[in-house]
C-alpha cells in the first residue's frame, strides 16, 4: 500500500473516531439535562403541593378576648331620669341612686372598633400530619375556633452532580409521595343548657292561652331571657356571637332588643335607618340561633306613649310587615308609661298600634306596657284590651325595692285572667344600682315560676352599675368567665342553670299569702293623696302612684313633678313638704332626700338642677313610710 493510501485511511478513521466522540459528548449532555429537568420538576411539584396544603390549613380564627370589638364610648353610671322610676316596695338603702336605664352625661357614639382578621403563619416541621377529629354537638350552630397543628413535607434542596459514563438507559426517577392535606374539624361548642336543637325548633310558634304562654304542642312554656341596654349606647352586644353565648353558656331562650325612643334614641335625633337595621339584625341573629326575640319600643322619659304615637305606628307597620312570617318575634309596643299617665291613655294608644300590627301579622304576640313604669297590671286587668288574641301585659320589678306589694299586683291581675309577662327586672334596687338582693330575687323567681310567668333580666351591657350583667372592664362579647360578670350576671347564670335553692310548697304558699294584699300590719290600705301648689311661674305637684301596708308602717310611693311656665330657667331648687305625722325614707331616685319629724326636704340630682323655661321634670320619686295615715299639709318651693 502506498504511503498516500495509508495516510488517507488514517485520516478517514480519525474523522470517524472524532465523530463518535462528539456524538457521545452530545448524548451525555442531553441525558444530564434530562436528569436535571426531572429533578427540577419534582422540586417544583413538591413546592406546589406544600403551598396548597398551607393554604388549605389557614384556619378561620376567632379573635381572642383581648381582640374583641370595643365600643368607643361606654356610658358611665351618670345619674339621669330612668327606670329608676320603677319604685315601689320596701327598703334597699340608696343615697342618690343611678337610674337603671340612665343616660350617660355624654352619650357615646356607639361606634365599634373591629379587630383585623388574623391569618396565622404555619411553619411545617413534621413529615406526618396530626389530624384533629372532633364531633360537634348535633343541631348546635358551631362557629369553629381552630388553631391547627398542621404538618407538611419538609423542604427539599437537591443540587444534582452528574458525570455519566456512556449510559445505555436514562435513569427512572420516582417522586416521593407528599403527605395528604390534613382534615380539620371544628372544636365542639359547649353542651347547651337548652334542650334539643334550639328553643324555637323545639317549641315553635308560641301563643297566649288564658294567662299563660303555650308552645306548638299546647304545653305551657316560659321565656327566660335577657334584655339589652339601649341600642344606641351598647350596639356591640347585638351580635350573633353574644346571642349564641347567652343561649349555649347561660341557658337563655329569649332576647329583648331595647330601642330607646328618647335620650338620643329613635325619636330624639338618632339615625333611624341605622337603629332599624340594628333591630332587624338582632332579630335575624336570634332567628338563626333559634331564640325568641322581643322588639321593644322603649319609651321612658317621653312618659306618655301617645307623645310619639305616629312614629310608633310607622315603626311597627314596617317591623310587622318584615317579620310577619317569623315564629319567634314578639312586639313590645310601649316600655314603661309613667309620669302620672293613666291606663285609659295607654289603652287608647295600644289599640291603634295593635291594629296596625294585626293588619300585617295576625299571629305574633303583642306586649302592652302598663302605667307607673309597667307595674299597674291590676288596673289593666279591670279594663283589658278586647277584640284581639295573643295580647300580653308587661310588669317590671327590681327585687331590692319591689316586693310583696308588686307581687300582689301580679297575683291580682293573673287571678282576674290577665296574661302577664315580665319583660324587665333586676335584682338590685329600682335605681338600677345599689346592693343586689338575691334573697328577694329568689322569691320572685319562685313566685313567677309558680304562675308560669315569663321573665327577661335587665341588662346585657358592661355599664358601670349593679343591673348590668357584665363588668365595666370586660370587653368580651362571649366566653364570659365568673370574673367577667357582675353579681347579677353570676346570679343569672346560676338561676338559668337551675342552681337556686328550691322553695318548699309551704314557702311558696306563704309567698302567695303575703302577696294577697296587706303584707301585714293594719288591714286598711292608705288612700292615694295629692297636692299641687303654684309658686310664681312654677307648678309643683306631689302625688302617690301606689300605697300599701308593711308590718308596722303605711307606705306611700310618691312622684314629684315641677313645671316651669316662665320665660327664665329656675336653678338649685328645693321642695319642702310638711305632713301631719313623722315620715322617713331610704328609697328615693332622681333627687336628694332628708327628713326631720314631719318635714321632708327634696333637692335635685346633678342632671335636673336647672329647669328651663317652658320645661318640666317629672321623674323624681321616693317611697315614704309612716306609722300613721298621711296627709300633705303644705308644700314650699324655693329656687334661684
FIRO-160286 format. One line per 8 residues: for each residue x, y, z of C-alpha. Coordinates in pm, whole numbers. Layout:
! residues N
X,Y,Z ~ ...
END
This chain:
! residues 640
0,0,0 ~ 134,337,-92 ~ 213,600,167 ~ -63,822,31 ~ -322,545,68 ~ -209,474,420 ~ -236,840,514 ~ -584,869,363
-702,568,555 ~ -572,715,884 ~ -746,1042,812 ~ -1072,864,747 ~ -1050,661,1069 ~ -958,974,1268 ~ -1262,1159,1142 ~ -1483,862,1230
-1340,844,1584 ~ -1379,1218,1622 ~ -1743,1193,1511 ~ -1807,913,1760 ~ -1664,1121,2043 ~ -1879,1419,1950 ~ -2190,1203,1942 ~ -2107,1058,2284
-2047,1403,2435 ~ -2375,1533,2288 ~ -2569,1231,2417 ~ -2415,1269,2764 ~ -2510,1635,2771 ~ -2867,1559,2667 ~ -2902,1289,2935 ~ -2759,1522,3200
-3005,1795,3102 ~ -3292,1546,3113 ~ -3196,1433,3464 ~ -3171,1793,3583 ~ -3510,1874,3427 ~ -3672,1576,3602 ~ -3526,1673,3940 ~ -3632,2034,3899
-3979,1917,3800 ~ -4000,1707,4116 ~ -3890,2001,4329 ~ -4144,2228,4162 ~ -4422,1970,4216 ~ -4331,1930,4585 ~ -4325,2307,4636 ~ -4669,2341,4475
-4811,2065,4693 ~ -4667,2227,5010 ~ -4815,2566,4921 ~ -5154,2412,4853 ~ -5151,2240,5190 ~ -5051,2560,5369 ~ -5337,2749,5202 ~ -5585,2478,5295
-5465,2480,5651 ~ -5519,2852,5721 ~ -5784,2845,5995 ~ -6088,3065,6047 ~ -5966,3242,6356 ~ -6198,3392,6614 ~ -6029,3684,6785 ~ -5923,3624,7140
-6092,3810,7420 ~ -5838,4085,7405 ~ -5917,4130,7035 ~ -6293,4162,7084 ~ -6455,4471,6938 ~ -6489,4752,7189 ~ -6741,5031,7194 ~ -6555,5354,7163
-6773,5514,7429 ~ -6910,5315,7723 ~ -7174,5501,7925 ~ -7078,5559,8282 ~ -7314,5538,8576 ~ -7415,5903,8540 ~ -7736,5998,8715 ~ -8032,6053,8491
-8405,6003,8493 ~ -8477,5644,8403 ~ -8615,5317,8503 ~ -8506,5420,8839 ~ -8853,5526,8836 ~ -8978,5176,8888 ~ -9011,5232,9256 ~ -9239,5050,9491
-9197,4819,9776 ~ -8960,4846,10060 ~ -8616,4922,10169 ~ -8283,4881,10000 ~ -8081,5189,10101 ~ -7961,5407,9818 ~ -7836,5758,9876 ~ -7869,5907,9530
-7921,5607,9306 ~ -7817,5580,8947 ~ -8113,5502,8730 ~ -8148,5156,8580 ~ -8182,5278,8223 ~ -7997,5605,8262 ~ -7836,5825,8004 ~ -7464,5894,8018
-7364,6258,8064 ~ -7201,6234,7724 ~ -7383,5985,7512 ~ -7136,5754,7342 ~ -7124,5730,6969 ~ -7176,5358,6981 ~ -6904,5308,6723 ~ -6735,4972,6727
-6370,4920,6651 ~ -6335,4583,6483 ~ -6011,4393,6525 ~ -5848,4284,6197 ~ -5886,3926,6092 ~ -5583,3708,6166 ~ -5423,3451,5938 ~ -5162,3260,6139
-4836,3159,5979 ~ -4784,2785,5969 ~ -4426,2660,5971 ~ -4422,2293,5876 ~ -4189,2081,6080 ~ -4312,1722,6086 ~ -4349,1492,5792 ~ -4660,1316,5923
-4983,1516,5974 ~ -5158,1517,6314 ~ -5528,1529,6222 ~ -5779,1693,6460 ~ -6100,1496,6482 ~ -6382,1638,6696 ~ -6751,1560,6656 ~ -6960,1872,6718
-7282,1856,6922 ~ -7564,1776,6677 ~ -7802,2056,6597 ~ -7595,2332,6756 ~ -7470,2614,6540 ~ -7091,2587,6568 ~ -6851,2861,6474 ~ -6513,2683,6468
-6223,2830,6656 ~ -5931,2624,6521 ~ -5562,2656,6592 ~ -5440,2363,6382 ~ -5116,2175,6427 ~ -5071,2130,6057 ~ -4767,1943,5924 ~ -4623,1925,5576
-4335,1756,5399 ~ -4002,1929,5467 ~ -3841,2150,5211 ~ -3615,1954,4974 ~ -3290,2102,4846 ~ -3109,1899,4573 ~ -2803,2003,4376 ~ -2751,1743,4104
-2392,1648,4026 ~ -2390,1408,3733 ~ -2089,1288,3537 ~ -2230,993,3350 ~ -2038,727,3173 ~ -2183,613,2849 ~ -2533,540,2974 ~ -2739,289,2791
-3069,367,2972 ~ -3191,702,3105 ~ -3249,695,3485 ~ -3607,645,3609 ~ -3695,881,3897 ~ -3999,805,4121 ~ -4100,1112,4323 ~ -4162,1078,4698
-4536,1096,4776 ~ -4624,1410,4976 ~ -4843,1370,5283 ~ -5215,1424,5237 ~ -5366,1759,5338 ~ -5498,1719,5695 ~ -5873,1727,5755 ~ -5962,1984,6024
-6295,1958,6205 ~ -6417,2241,6433 ~ -6388,2240,6808 ~ -6721,2140,6957 ~ -6930,2408,7129 ~ -7013,2362,7496 ~ -7315,2145,7562 ~ -7606,2389,7564
-7840,2422,7857 ~ -8137,2447,7622 ~ -8290,2115,7526 ~ -8294,1956,7184 ~ -8194,2164,6886 ~ -8290,2521,6974 ~ -8574,2676,7175 ~ -8770,2769,6862
-8702,2436,6690 ~ -8832,2255,6998 ~ -9132,2475,7075 ~ -9224,2658,6754 ~ -9465,2950,6744 ~ -9588,3048,7089 ~ -9944,3160,7161 ~ -10134,3301,7459
-10384,3067,7620 ~ -10563,3203,7924 ~ -10295,3371,8136 ~ -10006,3159,8006 ~ -9786,3110,7702 ~ -9813,2770,7532 ~ -9593,2617,7263 ~ -9678,2447,6932
-9773,2131,7124 ~ -10006,2318,7360 ~ -9768,2284,7656 ~ -9704,2571,7897 ~ -9377,2748,7821 ~ -9180,3030,7985 ~ -8941,3273,7825 ~ -8634,3311,8045
-8404,3557,7881 ~ -8206,3879,7873 ~ -8282,4238,7770 ~ -8019,4453,7604 ~ -7950,4803,7729 ~ -8021,5097,7495 ~ -7915,5002,7145 ~ -7775,5350,7077
-7524,5305,7363 ~ -7431,4937,7352 ~ -7473,4819,6991 ~ -7176,4582,7016 ~ -7377,4329,7218 ~ -7628,4287,6936 ~ -7430,4019,6760 ~ -7456,3650,6685
-7153,3574,6900 ~ -7311,3721,7214 ~ -7658,3577,7150 ~ -7505,3233,7099 ~ -7324,3270,7431 ~ -7637,3359,7627 ~ -7813,3061,7469 ~ -7545,2793,7499
-7343,2904,7802 ~ -7604,3086,8012 ~ -7918,2890,7921 ~ -8140,3177,7799 ~ -8411,3118,7540 ~ -8504,3478,7454 ~ -8354,3823,7400 ~ -8518,4167,7414
-8395,4450,7189 ~ -8442,4775,7385 ~ -8463,5057,7132 ~ -8495,5385,7323 ~ -8725,5642,7169 ~ -8583,5939,7364 ~ -8242,6024,7518 ~ -8076,6041,7179
-8282,5746,7060 ~ -8516,5680,6769 ~ -8743,5986,6818 ~ -8472,6211,6956 ~ -8222,6276,6679 ~ -8079,5927,6622 ~ -8012,5778,6280 ~ -8342,5593,6237
-8217,5385,5946 ~ -7917,5265,6145 ~ -8128,5183,6452 ~ -8384,4992,6245 ~ -8103,4797,6081 ~ -7964,4710,6424 ~ -8307,4588,6536 ~ -8351,4382,6219
-8000,4237,6251 ~ -8079,4143,6611 ~ -8399,3968,6506 ~ -8216,3777,6236 ~ -7931,3672,6467 ~ -8186,3545,6720 ~ -8377,3366,6445 ~ -8063,3192,6313
-7991,3073,6667 ~ -8348,2964,6739 ~ -8408,3224,7013 ~ -8730,3412,7079 ~ -8690,3789,7037 ~ -8884,4094,7158 ~ -8877,4420,6961 ~ -8907,4681,7238
-9031,5039,7170 ~ -8852,5168,7478 ~ -9033,5481,7594 ~ -8912,5620,7925 ~ -8865,5994,7952 ~ -9122,6058,7686 ~ -9357,5928,7962 ~ -9678,5903,7756
-9659,5665,7456 ~ -9903,5895,7272 ~ -9624,6155,7251 ~ -9459,5967,6963 ~ -9756,5759,6851 ~ -9723,5849,6482 ~ -9362,5727,6481 ~ -9461,5410,6670
-9732,5333,6413 ~ -9485,5368,6123 ~ -9216,5168,6301 ~ -9438,4873,6392 ~ -9602,4877,6049 ~ -9257,4825,5895 ~ -9144,4566,6150 ~ -9463,4359,6135
-9452,4355,5754 ~ -9093,4233,5760 ~ -9133,3970,6031 ~ -9491,3853,5983 ~ -9378,3506,5877 ~ -9140,3461,6172 ~ -9241,3225,6453 ~ -9020,3382,6718
-9093,3757,6713 ~ -9280,3950,6987 ~ -9374,4320,6968 ~ -9349,4527,7290 ~ -9523,4849,7192 ~ -9450,5074,7495 ~ -9188,5006,7760 ~ -9284,5196,8077
-9560,5458,8072 ~ -9502,5688,8369 ~ -9533,6045,8496 ~ -9896,6006,8601 ~ -10022,5864,8269 ~ -10337,5659,8328 ~ -10437,5321,8185 ~ -10709,5469,7962
-10448,5677,7778 ~ -10214,5379,7738 ~ -10501,5157,7624 ~ -10606,5408,7358 ~ -10251,5419,7221 ~ -10222,5040,7228 ~ -10542,4986,7032 ~ -10413,5199,6743
-10072,5030,6728 ~ -10214,4679,6769 ~ -10449,4737,6474 ~ -10153,4824,6250 ~ -9954,4518,6357 ~ -10250,4285,6316 ~ -10307,4408,5960 ~ -9966,4258,5877
-9902,3988,6137 ~ -10216,3818,6268 ~ -10030,3579,6499 ~ -9731,3750,6664 ~ -9760,3810,7040 ~ -9800,4180,7130 ~ -9697,4314,7473 ~ -9855,4627,7620
-9681,4827,7894 ~ -9883,4942,8194 ~ -9880,5268,8396 ~ -9634,5351,8675 ~ -9329,5209,8496 ~ -9520,4893,8394 ~ -9637,4800,8741 ~ -10013,4859,8725
-10118,4530,8567 ~ -10401,4517,8820 ~ -10551,4828,8659 ~ -10522,4677,8311 ~ -10695,4361,8442 ~ -11004,4567,8523 ~ -11028,4700,8166 ~ -10830,4479,7926
-10798,4532,7551 ~ -11062,4332,7363 ~ -11103,4206,7010 ~ -10753,4061,6965 ~ -10578,3736,7051 ~ -10219,3694,7168 ~ -10202,4013,7376 ~ -9997,4024,7698
-9932,4293,7960 ~ -9592,4394,8099 ~ -9493,4407,8464 ~ -9147,4529,8570 ~ -8978,4499,8909 ~ -8645,4541,9087 ~ -8610,4293,9371 ~ -8428,4530,9607
-8727,4766,9601 ~ -9035,4582,9477 ~ -9155,4303,9699 ~ -9492,4179,9822 ~ -9670,4494,9706 ~ -9585,4438,9338 ~ -9626,4061,9365 ~ -9974,4144,9492
-10045,4336,9170 ~ -9924,4043,8961 ~ -10132,3795,9156 ~ -10444,4013,9135 ~ -10407,4056,8757 ~ -10343,3687,8688 ~ -10632,3574,8904 ~ -10851,3818,8711
-10746,3641,8389 ~ -10481,3883,8258 ~ -10178,3731,8077 ~ -9875,3892,8246 ~ -9515,3889,8122 ~ -9209,4039,8296 ~ -9007,4193,8013 ~ -8768,4368,8253
-8645,4302,8606 ~ -8332,4335,8817 ~ -8209,4201,9148 ~ -8080,4539,9276 ~ -8293,4838,9373 ~ -8518,5029,9137 ~ -8246,5281,9056 ~ -8061,5005,8874
-7783,5038,9125 ~ -7719,4972,9491 ~ -7690,4635,9661 ~ -7820,4319,9498 ~ -8085,4133,9697 ~ -8056,3768,9598 ~ -8299,3656,9871 ~ -8581,3866,9727
-8476,3776,9372 ~ -8507,3407,9457 ~ -8855,3471,9595 ~ -8954,3645,9274 ~ -8830,3355,9060 ~ -9023,3102,9269 ~ -9333,3322,9252 ~ -9314,3369,8872
-9241,3002,8811 ~ -9540,2912,9024 ~ -9766,3118,8794 ~ -9569,3023,8477 ~ -9485,3389,8409 ~ -9204,3458,8159 ~ -8919,3694,8257 ~ -8621,3872,8096
-8350,4042,8303 ~ -8212,4395,8258 ~ -7940,4437,8114 ~ -7694,4288,7864 ~ -7418,4550,7882 ~ -7095,4638,8058 ~ -7219,4961,8209 ~ -7088,5061,8550
-7400,4977,8751 ~ -7540,4688,8954 ~ -7804,4591,8697 ~ -7550,4534,8419 ~ -7464,4167,8380 ~ -7108,4226,8259 ~ -6832,4414,8440 ~ -6732,4750,8301
-6372,4648,8235 ~ -6474,4338,8037 ~ -6457,4396,7662 ~ -6551,4043,7558 ~ -6856,3961,7352 ~ -6870,3594,7454 ~ -6686,3331,7657 ~ -6751,3518,7982
-6600,3377,8300 ~ -6730,3438,8652 ~ -6465,3707,8687 ~ -6616,3890,8387 ~ -6967,3909,8535 ~ -7121,4132,8799 ~ -7315,3980,9088 ~ -7639,3999,8891
-7473,3820,8598 ~ -7339,3543,8818 ~ -7679,3505,8983 ~ -7850,3487,8642 ~ -7628,3207,8512 ~ -7683,3015,8833 ~ -8059,3069,8816 ~ -8094,2974,8448
-7888,2664,8522 ~ -8141,2557,8785 ~ -7900,2605,9074 ~ -8113,2825,9301 ~ -8224,2671,9630 ~ -8564,2508,9590 ~ -8851,2654,9788 ~ -9089,2421,9967
-9462,2416,9900 ~ -9513,2588,10235 ~ -9270,2867,10143 ~ -9441,2922,9807 ~ -9781,2925,9979 ~ -9650,3194,10215 ~ -9533,3399,9915 ~ -9882,3379,9770
-10039,3475,10102 ~ -9801,3767,10153 ~ -9888,3885,9802 ~ -10254,3869,9893 ~ -10286,4239,9965 ~ -10192,4383,10302 ~ -9849,4233,10363 ~ -9913,4251,10738
-10000,4530,10979 ~ -10322,4727,10966 ~ -10565,4588,10712 ~ -10667,4938,10595 ~ -10451,5031,10293 ~ -10378,5408,10276 ~ -10573,5617,10029 ~ -10396,5799,9748
-10306,6159,9827 ~ -10207,6453,9606 ~ -10137,6823,9641 ~ -10048,7096,9387 ~ -9912,7441,9467 ~ -9805,7733,9249 ~ -9504,7949,9328 ~ -9469,8228,9071
-9442,8060,8733 ~ -9365,7720,8881 ~ -9628,7450,8943 ~ -9531,7174,9191 ~ -9735,6852,9228 ~ -9670,6573,9479 ~ -9884,6265,9421 ~ -9899,5896,9518
-9873,5633,9246 ~ -9910,5343,9488 ~ -9983,5273,9854 ~ -9961,4960,10069 ~ -9900,4833,10421 ~ -9598,4671,10575 ~ -9583,4523,10922 ~ -9568,4846,11122
-9581,5111,10852 ~ -9804,5277,10596 ~ -9612,5302,10268 ~ -9659,5570,10002 ~ -9486,5578,9667 ~ -9468,5946,9570 ~ -9397,6113,9239 ~ -9297,6479,9216
-9341,6698,8909 ~ -9210,7056,8874 ~ -9328,7261,8574 ~ -9173,7596,8485 ~ -9407,7801,8264 ~ -9195,8116,8294 ~ -8954,8274,8047 ~ -8646,8215,8266
-8487,7896,8396 ~ -8504,7809,8766 ~ -8193,7667,8933 ~ -8087,7490,9251 ~ -8444,7431,9365 ~ -8566,7286,9695 ~ -8907,7140,9780 ~ -9015,7120,10145
-9320,6911,10229 ~ -9490,6913,10569 ~ -9705,6611,10664 ~ -9939,6552,10955 ~ -9709,6281,11103 ~ -9343,6183,11119 ~ -9203,6032,10798 ~ -8889,5854,10681
-8748,5718,10354 ~ -8443,5528,10246 ~ -8557,5465,9888 ~ -8563,5765,9650 ~ -8443,5842,9299 ~ -8354,6141,9080 ~ -8335,6362,9390 ~ -8176,6409,9730
-8379,6347,10047 ~ -8377,6441,10412 ~ -8647,6432,10681 ~ -8686,6575,11029 ~ -9004,6480,11205 ~ -9297,6581,10985 ~ -9092,6782,10733 ~ -8944,6620,10422
-8691,6810,10206 ~ -8617,6718,9844 ~ -8323,6858,9645 ~ -8221,6800,9281 ~ -7979,6548,9136 ~ -7699,6676,8912 ~ -7893,6641,8589 ~ -8214,6823,8699
-8070,7117,8896 ~ -8191,7351,8622 ~ -8546,7351,8489 ~ -8552,7550,8170 ~ -8814,7800,8062 ~ -9124,7616,7946 ~ -8985,7285,8073 ~ -9067,7038,8344
-8916,6746,8534 ~ -9140,6463,8646 ~ -8935,6150,8709 ~ -8849,6229,9072 ~ -8979,5969,9311 ~ -8948,5817,9656 ~ -9111,5575,9897 ~ -9219,5730,10227
-9305,5533,10540 ~ -9507,5647,10836 ~ -9676,5478,11130 ~ -9983,5693,11065 ~ -10208,5763,10769 ~ -10059,6064,10597 ~ -10196,6396,10477 ~ -9997,6663,10294
-10035,6985,10491 ~ -9814,7217,10284 ~ -9557,7232,10002 ~ -9295,7510,9971 ~ -9086,7564,9655 ~ -8757,7760,9672 ~ -8530,7833,9373 ~ -8266,8077,9249
END
